Amino acid sequence: NCRGHGLCGKCVVEIEPLENVNPRTFFENLHKLEPHQKLGCRVKVYGDITVKAAIAD
């Protein structure tokens, strides 16, 4: 694991609404996440959100 630096991509979560979290990061773009997905270790929350663990295929 990457110790919260956004490198490994193992902490992907699905978040709604995206308006209450920080904008997409370089590492989220690097991992080619879906628009509603964020790296749990790098997300900053600014309001109420719903979080689900993303299931790896």
N, C-alpha and C positions, 0 to 999 in steps of 0.2 A: 504494500500500500504506500501511498505517497505522503502520508502524515498531514493531510489537509491542504496540500499545495495544488490540487486540481490536475495532477498529472496522470493518475491511473484510470480514472473514469469509473471506478467501482461503486461510487455513492450516488448514482443517477436517481433522481426522484422526479415525480410528476407533480407540478404545482399549479394551483388555480386560486385566485386570479393572478396573472403575471404582473398586473399593475402594482401589486404590493411587495414586489421584490426588486432587487437591483437589476440593471440591464444585463444582457447577455455578455459573458466574459470571453476573453481570447480562448481559454481552455474549453469552454462549452462549444465554441465554434470549431476548435481543433478536433474534438470528439464527435462532431457532426450529430449533435443531439437534435431530437425533434423540437419544434418550437415551444411546446409546453413542458419540456424537461430542463432541469438544472442540475448542476453538481451540488449535492447536499453540503459538501465541505466548504463551498465558496459562496453560498447564497446568503444574502443579507435581507432580512424581513423588515418591512416598514408598516405592516398592517396585518389584518386577519387573512390567513391562507389555509388551504387544504393541501395536505401532502400525502402522496401515495408512493410506495416503493416501486420503481420501474422494474419489470420482470425481464431478465435477460433471455433472449431466444436461444 
